[in-house]
Amino acid sequence: MDKSEVINLRSGVSTVGIIGAGTMGIGIAQVAATAGCEVFLFDTDQEQTEKSIRGLRATFEKLVSKSKITESEADEIMERIRPVVSLKDFSDADLIIEAIVENRDVKKKIFSELEDYVSEKCIISSNTSSISITSLSADLKNPERFIGIHFFNPAPLMPLVEIIPGLLTRGGLAEEIYALMKDWKKVPVIAKDIPGFIVNRIARPFYGEALRIVEENIAKSEQVDDAMKTLGNFRMGPFELMDLIGIDVNFSVTKTVYADYFFDPKYKPSLLQQRMSEAKLHGRKTGRGFYSYAENAEKPTPEKDEKLYEQIFMRIISMLINEAVEAKRLGLANDADIELAIQKGVNYPKGLLAWGEQIGFDKISETLQQLYDEYQEERYRQSPLMRKLIKN
Ligand SMILES: NC(=O)c1ccc[n+]([C@@H]2O[C@H](COP(=O)([O-])OP(=O)(O)OC[C@H]3O[C@@H](n4cnc5c(N)ncnc54)[C@H](O)[C@@H]3O)[C@@H](O)[C@H]2O)c1
């Protein structure tokens, strides 16, 4: 019995259609094909599909040269990924994962077209980072088969997958996808259909507060990155991470979360990010974002400043811990999943609730109160649970 038959028996999914061959689409294709599935990959921009497939081949060549995988394994995986030129080619798919531009209307249009081509039993999903799953499914003929399956970047390396049933998703589908993601060697969590789900809601200040610090000339982007890496042990600083995610994608997510929370100032987007997005300085994928990725480009050396670094770190970490505490209060996920999601989805070195305990919720509360007093802004309001967590 070959691998795909095993998958077929366990979860009923052996053929996966992926729409969008950008950063996420090709990464998800790699994950699904590595798990033994046949993958059809579609993008309106055929050159992009070819470029992504070439990139994946180059990645495998590196992995083979480092003996992380054998040449024949790599060949088998590559053979399972087939570029297609039309949505009509998805007629045999058991599962569709959409990973196109983060725009509600564009996504909705493609889903309604798709319904005409896929089989009745085909599950349709979106990898959206922030758009309500319920809203994406609302106009479908069969919204019950629609669900959010949210991978993290880079999809082959980040273990977390958030599974988001919408209000119209049929009961039991989330659990089926949960089992499938385990088969795909992922760490799944089931999340509520709220803006940003678990990770992208809790992690918003990592970007938003960092952007504000730079916008207000408090520090340079390389200093913010350095402060978070040296004092917080983050693998990447906020600006490095935004360059990896894609500034356009990160900006769209922030705008959606902000609008969908009825313009809560906690999630207010940044003008600096808007300008970067307008200029198409999207980060690594376009060769320039907050940093340059041109050949021989040198990263600016941050000017170290102990006091400033402490201020940057405490401001960003306090905002993040406040979000985790609020997520706990609202029951957006259980404590274990809040901690797991942030470590397995965006690689934070510790769970934020544990981090709050370690720094002391009193210190976090004090930092937020100072920001609140200084700015007189609701953005810095504390979760009502924060004070209850402070030990006497
Ligand atoms: N980049 C991340 O870190 C990240 C992480 C998790 C989820 N996501 C989500 O995944 C989705 C894709 O993000 P990405 O970073 O891969 O974007 P990307 O810009 O790298 O790729 C998007 C691809 O979709 C294609 N496309 C656009 N409209 C299309 C259409 N109508 N039909 C077919 N293809 C179309 C584009 O040609 C492009 O190749 C977004 O919803 C994003 O929010 C992104």
The ligand as a MOL file (V3000), in Angstrom:
LIG
                    3D

  0  0  0     0  0            999 V3000
M  V30 BEGIN CTAB
M  V30 COUNTS 44 48 0 0 0
M  V30 BEGIN ATOM
M  V30 1 N 2.5990 35.2910 4.4610 0
M  V30 2 C 2.2920 34.7960 5.6400 0
M  V30 3 O 3.0740 34.8820 6.5940 0
M  V30 4 C 0.9670 34.1320 5.8540 0
M  V30 5 C 0.8100 33.2670 6.9590 0
M  V30 6 C -0.3990 32.6080 7.1340 0
M  V30 7 C -1.4420 32.8370 6.2680 0
M  V30 8 N -1.2750 33.7070 5.2120 0 CHG=1
M  V30 9 C -2.4190 33.9120 4.3060 0
M  V30 10 O -2.2270 33.1160 3.1490 0
M  V30 11 C -2.7880 33.7830 2.0080 0
M  V30 12 C -1.7080 33.9440 0.9540 0
M  V30 13 O -0.6280 34.6760 1.4770 0
M  V30 14 P 0.8240 34.6140 0.8230 0
M  V30 15 O 1.7600 35.2250 1.8050 0
M  V30 16 O 1.0970 33.2650 0.3030 0 CHG=-1
M  V30 17 O 0.6260 35.6380 -0.3960 0
M  V30 18 P 1.5090 35.7890 -1.7190 0
M  V30 19 O 1.3440 37.1810 -2.1440 0
M  V30 20 O 2.8840 35.2600 -1.5060 0
M  V30 21 O 0.7900 34.7880 -2.7630 0
M  V30 22 C -0.5420 34.9390 -3.1840 0
M  V30 23 C -0.6720 34.2730 -4.5480 0
M  V30 24 O -2.0450 34.2590 -4.9280 0
M  V30 25 C -2.1230 34.4930 -6.3160 0
M  V30 26 N -3.4660 34.9720 -6.6160 0
M  V30 27 C -3.9970 36.1980 -6.3760 0
M  V30 28 N -5.2850 36.2210 -6.7470 0
M  V30 29 C -5.5730 34.9840 -7.2480 0
M  V30 30 C -6.7350 34.3900 -7.7870 0
M  V30 31 N -7.8710 35.0640 -7.8930 0
M  V30 32 N -6.6710 33.0950 -8.1690 0
M  V30 33 C -5.5250 32.3780 -8.0570 0
M  V30 34 N -4.3810 32.8970 -7.5600 0
M  V30 35 C -4.4110 34.1850 -7.1670 0
M  V30 36 C -1.0230 35.5060 -6.6030 0
M  V30 37 O -0.6490 35.4520 -7.9710 0
M  V30 38 C 0.0790 35.0290 -5.6560 0
M  V30 39 O 0.9680 34.1450 -6.2920 0
M  V30 40 C -3.3660 35.0950 2.5240 0
M  V30 41 O -4.7230 34.9100 2.8110 0
M  V30 42 C -2.5740 35.3310 3.8020 0
M  V30 43 O -3.2540 36.1290 4.7400 0
M  V30 44 C -0.0800 34.3340 4.9850 0
M  V30 END ATOM
M  V30 BEGIN BOND
M  V30 1 1 1 2
M  V30 2 2 2 3
M  V30 3 1 2 4
M  V30 4 1 4 5
M  V30 5 2 4 44
M  V30 6 2 5 6
M  V30 7 1 6 7
M  V30 8 2 7 8
M  V30 9 1 8 9
M  V30 10 1 8 44
M  V30 11 1 9 10
M  V30 12 1 9 42
M  V30 13 1 10 11
M  V30 14 1 11 12
M  V30 15 1 11 40
M  V30 16 1 12 13
M  V30 17 1 13 14
M  V30 18 2 14 15
M  V30 19 1 14 16
M  V30 20 1 14 17
M  V30 21 1 17 18
M  V30 22 2 18 19
M  V30 23 1 18 20
M  V30 24 1 18 21
M  V30 25 1 21 22
M  V30 26 1 22 23
M  V30 27 1 23 24
M  V30 28 1 23 38
M  V30 29 1 24 25
M  V30 30 1 25 26
M  V30 31 1 25 36
M  V30 32 1 26 27
M  V30 33 1 26 35
M  V30 34 2 27 28
M  V30 35 1 28 29
M  V30 36 1 29 30
M  V30 37 2 29 35
M  V30 38 1 30 31
M  V30 39 2 30 32
M  V30 40 1 32 33
M  V30 41 2 33 34
M  V30 42 1 34 35
M  V30 43 1 36 37
M  V30 44 1 36 38
M  V30 45 1 38 39
M  V30 46 1 40 41
M  V30 47 1 40 42
M  V30 48 1 42 43
M  V30 END BOND
M  V30 END CTAB
M  END
